[in-house]
């Protein structure tokens, strides 16, 4: 259940970040409420994940790595932002680092 809660937090954080981008620096005020609701809900779900016993290093690492990757890909899809091969390689390195922490986190 804690992985589903974390996944929900990640998805909401990505949606809130994309809504902030769509707001154009909050010049388009229609996006303010989705940004605020998305971030509050995201932090609530990640907090719940931590209270279920997931180590903070794992939760934050997975949350941030997935968030970076999804925002970069969705930024390309929705806003035609750059996504170069070098950027994709960087995302892969971030994910690899988080996986390394995840897979070795319990060995100690």
CNS distance restraints for C-alpha pairs under 8 A (distance, minus, plus):
assign (resid   1 and name CA) (resid   5 and name CA) 6.30 0.50 0.50
assign (resid   2 and name CA) (resid   6 and name CA) 6.10 0.50 0.50
assign (resid   2 and name CA) (resid  48 and name CA) 7.83 0.50 0.50
assign (resid   2 and name CA) (resid  49 and name CA) 5.11 0.50 0.50
assign (resid   2 and name CA) (resid  52 and name CA) 6.30 0.50 0.50
assign (resid   2 and name CA) (resid  54 and name CA) 7.27 0.50 0.50
assign (resid   3 and name CA) (resid   7 and name CA) 6.05 0.50 0.50
assign (resid   3 and name CA) (resid  49 and name CA) 7.45 0.50 0.50
assign (resid   4 and name CA) (resid   8 and name CA) 6.14 0.50 0.50
assign (resid   5 and name CA) (resid   9 and name CA) 6.28 0.50 0.50
assign (resid   5 and name CA) (resid  45 and name CA) 5.69 0.50 0.50
assign (resid   5 and name CA) (resid  46 and name CA) 6.92 0.50 0.50
assign (resid   5 and name CA) (resid  48 and name CA) 7.22 0.50 0.50
assign (resid   5 and name CA) (resid  49 and name CA) 5.91 0.50 0.50
assign (resid   6 and name CA) (resid  10 and name CA) 6.19 0.50 0.50
assign (resid   6 and name CA) (resid  45 and name CA) 6.37 0.50 0.50
assign (resid   6 and name CA) (resid  46 and name CA) 5.55 0.50 0.50
assign (resid   6 and name CA) (resid  49 and name CA) 5.85 0.50 0.50
assign (resid   6 and name CA) (resid  59 and name CA) 7.23 0.50 0.50
assign (resid   6 and name CA) (resid  63 and name CA) 7.22 0.50 0.50
assign (resid   7 and name CA) (resid  11 and name CA) 6.18 0.50 0.50
assign (resid   7 and name CA) (resid  63 and name CA) 7.92 0.50 0.50
assign (resid   8 and name CA) (resid  12 and name CA) 6.14 0.50 0.50
assign (resid   8 and name CA) (resid  42 and name CA) 7.19 0.50 0.50
assign (resid   8 and name CA) (resid  45 and name CA) 6.82 0.50 0.50
assign (resid   9 and name CA) (resid  13 and name CA) 6.07 0.50 0.50
assign (resid   9 and name CA) (resid  41 and name CA) 7.04 0.50 0.50
assign (resid   9 and name CA) (resid  42 and name CA) 4.10 0.50 0.50
assign (resid   9 and name CA) (resid  43 and name CA) 6.67 0.50 0.50
assign (resid   9 and name CA) (resid  44 and name CA) 7.58 0.50 0.50
assign (resid   9 and name CA) (resid  45 and name CA) 5.04 0.50 0.50
assign (resid   9 and name CA) (resid  46 and name CA) 5.56 0.50 0.50
assign (resid   9 and name CA) (resid  63 and name CA) 7.76 0.50 0.50
assign (resid  10 and name CA) (resid  14 and name CA) 6.16 0.50 0.50
assign (resid  10 and name CA) (resid  42 and name CA) 6.68 0.50 0.50
assign (resid  10 and name CA) (resid  63 and name CA) 5.66 0.50 0.50
assign (resid  10 and name CA) (resid  66 and name CA) 7.04 0.50 0.50
assign (resid  10 and name CA) (resid  67 and name CA) 6.15 0.50 0.50
assign (resid  11 and name CA) (resid  15 and name CA) 6.17 0.50 0.50
assign (resid  11 and name CA) (resid  42 and name CA) 7.80 0.50 0.50
assign (resid  11 and name CA) (resid  67 and name CA) 7.82 0.50 0.50
assign (resid  12 and name CA) (resid  16 and name CA) 6.07 0.50 0.50
assign (resid  12 and name CA) (resid  38 and name CA) 5.18 0.50 0.50
assign (resid  12 and name CA) (resid  39 and name CA) 6.84 0.50 0.50
assign (resid  12 and name CA) (resid  41 and name CA) 6.87 0.50 0.50
assign (resid  12 and name CA) (resid  42 and name CA) 5.26 0.50 0.50
assign (resid  13 and name CA) (resid  17 and name CA) 6.12 0.50 0.50
assign (resid  13 and name CA) (resid  38 and name CA) 5.97 0.50 0.50
assign (resid  13 and name CA) (resid  39 and name CA) 5.61 0.50 0.50
assign (resid  13 and name CA) (resid  42 and name CA) 5.36 0.50 0.50
assign (resid  13 and name CA) (resid  67 and name CA) 7.21 0.50 0.50
assign (resid  14 and name CA) (resid  18 and name CA) 6.14 0.50 0.50
assign (resid  14 and name CA) (resid  67 and name CA) 5.87 0.50 0.50
assign (resid  14 and name CA) (resid  70 and name CA) 6.89 0.50 0.50
assign (resid  14 and name CA) (resid  71 and name CA) 5.97 0.50 0.50
assign (resid  15 and name CA) (resid  19 and name CA) 6.03 0.50 0.50
assign (resid  15 and name CA) (resid  35 and name CA) 7.78 0.50 0.50
assign (resid  15 and name CA) (resid  38 and name CA) 6.64 0.50 0.50
assign (resid  16 and name CA) (resid  20 and name CA) 6.16 0.50 0.50
assign (resid  16 and name CA) (resid  34 and name CA) 6.34 0.50 0.50
assign (resid  16 and name CA) (resid  35 and name CA) 4.42 0.50 0.50
assign (resid  16 and name CA) (resid  36 and name CA) 7.26 0.50 0.50
assign (resid  16 and name CA) (resid  37 and name CA) 7.67 0.50 0.50
assign (resid  16 and name CA) (resid  38 and name CA) 4.71 0.50 0.50
assign (resid  16 and name CA) (resid  39 and name CA) 5.90 0.50 0.50
assign (resid  17 and name CA) (resid  21 and name CA) 6.39 0.50 0.50
assign (resid  17 and name CA) (resid  35 and name CA) 6.89 0.50 0.50
assign (resid  17 and name CA) (resid  71 and name CA) 7.48 0.50 0.50
assign (resid  18 and name CA) (resid  22 and name CA) 6.18 0.50 0.50
assign (resid  18 and name CA) (resid  71 and name CA) 7.04 0.50 0.50
assign (resid  18 and name CA) (resid  74 and name CA) 7.90 0.50 0.50
assign (resid  18 and name CA) (resid  75 and name CA) 7.34 0.50 0.50
assign (resid  19 and name CA) (resid  23 and name CA) 6.12 0.50 0.50
assign (resid  19 and name CA) (resid  31 and name CA) 5.89 0.50 0.50
assign (resid  19 and name CA) (resid  32 and name CA) 7.87 0.50 0.50
assign (resid  19 and name CA) (resid  34 and name CA) 6.58 0.50 0.50
assign (resid  19 and name CA) (resid  35 and name CA) 5.71 0.50 0.50
assign (resid  20 and name CA) (resid  24 and name CA) 7.00 0.50 0.50
assign (resid  20 and name CA) (resid  25 and name CA) 7.03 0.50 0.50
assign (resid  20 and name CA) (resid  26 and name CA) 7.11 0.50 0.50
assign (resid  20 and name CA) (resid  31 and name CA) 6.72 0.50 0.50
assign (resid  20 and name CA) (resid  32 and name CA) 7.31 0.50 0.50
assign (resid  20 and name CA) (resid  35 and name CA) 5.85 0.50 0.50
assign (resid  21 and name CA) (resid  25 and name CA) 7.03 0.50 0.50
assign (resid  22 and name CA) (resid  28 and name CA) 7.75 0.50 0.50
assign (resid  22 and name CA) (resid  31 and name CA) 7.00 0.50 0.50
assign (resid  23 and name CA) (resid  27 and name CA) 6.05 0.50 0.50
assign (resid  23 and name CA) (resid  28 and name CA) 4.71 0.50 0.50
assign (resid  23 and name CA) (resid  29 and name CA) 6.56 0.50 0.50
assign (resid  23 and name CA) (resid  30 and name CA) 7.29 0.50 0.50
assign (resid  23 and name CA) (resid  31 and name CA) 5.19 0.50 0.50
assign (resid  23 and name CA) (resid  32 and name CA) 7.10 0.50 0.50
assign (resid  24 and name CA) (resid  28 and name CA) 6.16 0.50 0.50
assign (resid  26 and name CA) (resid  31 and name CA) 7.15 0.50 0.50
assign (resid  26 and name CA) (resid  32 and name CA) 6.60 0.50 0.50
assign (resid  28 and name CA) (resid  32 and name CA) 7.91 0.50 0.50
assign (resid  31 and name CA) (resid  35 and name CA) 6.29 0.50 0.50
assign (resid  32 and name CA) (resid  36 and name CA) 6.28 0.50 0.50
assign (resid  33 and name CA) (resid  37 and name CA) 5.98 0.50 0.50
assign (resid  34 and name CA) (resid  38 and name CA) 5.73 0.50 0.50
assign (resid  35 and name CA) (resid  39 and name CA) 6.19 0.50 0.50
assign (resid  36 and name CA) (resid  40 and name CA) 6.11 0.50 0.50
assign (resid  37 and name CA) (resid  41 and name CA) 5.95 0.50 0.50
assign (resid  38 and name CA) (resid  42 and name CA) 5.93 0.50 0.50
assign (resid  39 and name CA) (resid  43 and name CA) 6.08 0.50 0.50
assign (resid  40 and name CA) (resid  44 and name CA) 6.12 0.50 0.50
assign (resid  41 and name CA) (resid  45 and name CA) 6.21 0.50 0.50
assign (resid  42 and name CA) (resid  46 and name CA) 6.21 0.50 0.50
assign (resid  43 and name CA) (resid  47 and name CA) 5.93 0.50 0.50
assign (resid  44 and name CA) (resid  48 and name CA) 6.18 0.50 0.50
assign (resid  45 and name CA) (resid  49 and name CA) 6.17 0.50 0.50
assign (resid  46 and name CA) (resid  50 and name CA) 6.33 0.50 0.50
assign (resid  46 and name CA) (resid  59 and name CA) 7.51 0.50 0.50
assign (resid  47 and name CA) (resid  51 and name CA) 6.26 0.50 0.50
assign (resid  48 and name CA) (resid  52 and name CA) 6.24 0.50 0.50
assign (resid  49 and name CA) (resid  53 and name CA) 6.89 0.50 0.50
assign (resid  49 and name CA) (resid  54 and name CA) 6.17 0.50 0.50
assign (resid  49 and name CA) (resid  59 and name CA) 7.56 0.50 0.50
assign (resid  50 and name CA) (resid  54 and name CA) 5.03 0.50 0.50
assign (resid  50 and name CA) (resid  55 and name CA) 6.59 0.50 0.50
assign (resid  50 and name CA) (resid  56 and name CA) 6.44 0.50 0.50
assign (resid  50 and name CA) (resid  59 and name CA) 7.25 0.50 0.50
assign (resid  54 and name CA) (resid  58 and name CA) 6.95 0.50 0.50
assign (resid  54 and name CA) (resid  59 and name CA) 6.37 0.50 0.50
assign (resid  55 and name CA) (resid  59 and name CA) 6.24 0.50 0.50
assign (resid  56 and name CA) (resid  60 and name CA) 5.82 0.50 0.50
assign (resid  57 and name CA) (resid  61 and name CA) 5.85 0.50 0.50
assign (resid  58 and name CA) (resid  62 and name CA) 6.04 0.50 0.50
assign (resid  58 and name CA) (resid  98 and name CA) 7.63 0.50 0.50
assign (resid  58 and name CA) (resid 101 and name CA) 7.12 0.50 0.50
assign (resid  58 and name CA) (resid 102 and name CA) 5.97 0.50 0.50
assign (resid  58 and name CA) (resid 105 and name CA) 7.71 0.50 0.50
assign (resid  59 and name CA) (resid  63 and name CA) 5.92 0.50 0.50
assign (resid  60 and name CA) (resid  64 and name CA) 5.87 0.50 0.50
assign (resid  61 and name CA) (resid  65 and name CA) 5.95 0.50 0.50
assign (resid  61 and name CA) (resid  98 and name CA) 5.63 0.50 0.50
assign (resid  62 and name CA) (resid  66 and name CA) 5.88 0.50 0.50
assign (resid  62 and name CA) (resid  95 and name CA) 7.95 0.50 0.50
assign (resid  62 and name CA) (resid  98 and name CA) 6.26 0.50 0.50
assign (resid  63 and name CA) (resid  67 and name CA) 5.89 0.50 0.50
assign (resid  64 and name CA) (resid  68 and name CA) 6.01 0.50 0.50
assign (resid  65 and name CA) (resid  69 and name CA) 6.23 0.50 0.50
assign (resid  65 and name CA) (resid  91 and name CA) 7.62 0.50 0.50
assign (resid  65 and name CA) (resid  94 and name CA) 6.04 0.50 0.50
assign (resid  65 and name CA) (resid  95 and name CA) 5.72 0.50 0.50
assign (resid  65 and name CA) (resid  98 and name CA) 6.99 0.50 0.50
assign (resid  66 and name CA) (resid  70 and name CA) 5.95 0.50 0.50
assign (resid  66 and name CA) (resid  95 and name CA) 7.45 0.50 0.50
assign (resid  67 and name CA) (resid  71 and name CA) 5.89 0.50 0.50
assign (resid  68 and name CA) (resid  72 and name CA) 6.07 0.50 0.50
assign (resid  68 and name CA) (resid  91 and name CA) 7.33 0.50 0.50
assign (resid  69 and name CA) (resid  73 and name CA) 6.27 0.50 0.50
assign (resid  69 and name CA) (resid  91 and name CA) 5.89 0.50 0.50
assign (resid  70 and name CA) (resid  74 and name CA) 5.90 0.50 0.50
assign (resid  71 and name CA) (resid  75 and name CA) 5.65 0.50 0.50
assign (resid  72 and name CA) (resid  76 and name CA) 6.40 0.50 0.50
assign (resid  72 and name CA) (resid  83 and name CA) 6.90 0.50 0.50
assign (resid  73 and name CA) (resid  77 and name CA) 6.37 0.50 0.50
assign (resid  73 and name CA) (resid  83 and name CA) 7.23 0.50 0.50
assign (resid  74 and name CA) (resid  78 and name CA) 5.74 0.50 0.50
assign (resid  74 and name CA) (resid  79 and name CA) 7.75 0.50 0.50
assign (resid  75 and name CA) (resid  79 and name CA) 5.21 0.50 0.50
assign (resid  75 and name CA) (resid  80 and name CA) 6.41 0.50 0.50
assign (resid  75 and name CA) (resid  81 and name CA) 5.52 0.50 0.50
assign (resid  76 and name CA) (resid  80 and name CA) 4.38 0.50 0.50
assign (resid  76 and name CA) (resid  81 and name CA) 4.50 0.50 0.50
assign (resid  76 and name CA) (resid  82 and name CA) 6.10 0.50 0.50
assign (resid  76 and name CA) (resid  83 and name CA) 6.28 0.50 0.50
assign (resid  77 and name CA) (resid  81 and name CA) 7.73 0.50 0.50
assign (resid  83 and name CA) (resid  87 and name CA) 6.01 0.50 0.50
assign (resid  83 and name CA) (resid  88 and name CA) 6.90 0.50 0.50
assign (resid  84 and name CA) (resid  88 and name CA) 6.31 0.50 0.50
assign (resid  85 and name CA) (resid  89 and name CA) 6.15 0.50 0.50
assign (resid  86 and name CA) (resid  90 and name CA) 6.21 0.50 0.50
assign (resid  87 and name CA) (resid  91 and name CA) 6.23 0.50 0.50
assign (resid  88 and name CA) (resid  92 and name CA) 6.18 0.50 0.50
assign (resid  89 and name CA) (resid  93 and name CA) 6.24 0.50 0.50
assign (resid  90 and name CA) (resid  94 and name CA) 6.27 0.50 0.50
assign (resid  91 and name CA) (resid  95 and name CA) 6.21 0.50 0.50
assign (resid  92 and name CA) (resid  96 and name CA) 5.98 0.50 0.50
assign (resid  93 and name CA) (resid  97 and name CA) 6.05 0.50 0.50
assign (resid  94 and name CA) (resid  98 and name CA) 6.26 0.50 0.50
assign (resid  95 and name CA) (resid  99 and name CA) 6.08 0.50 0.50
assign (resid  96 and name CA) (resid 100 and name CA) 6.10 0.50 0.50
assign (resid  97 and name CA) (resid 101 and name CA) 6.34 0.50 0.50
assign (resid  98 and name CA) (resid 102 and name CA) 6.04 0.50 0.50
assign (resid  99 and name CA) (resid 103 and name CA) 5.92 0.50 0.50
assign (resid 100 and name CA) (resid 104 and name CA) 6.07 0.50 0.50
assign (resid 101 and name CA) (resid 105 and name CA) 5.38 0.50 0.50
assign (resid 102 and name CA) (resid 106 and name CA) 7.82 0.50 0.50
assign (resid 104 and name CA) (resid 108 and name CA) 7.92 0.50 0.50
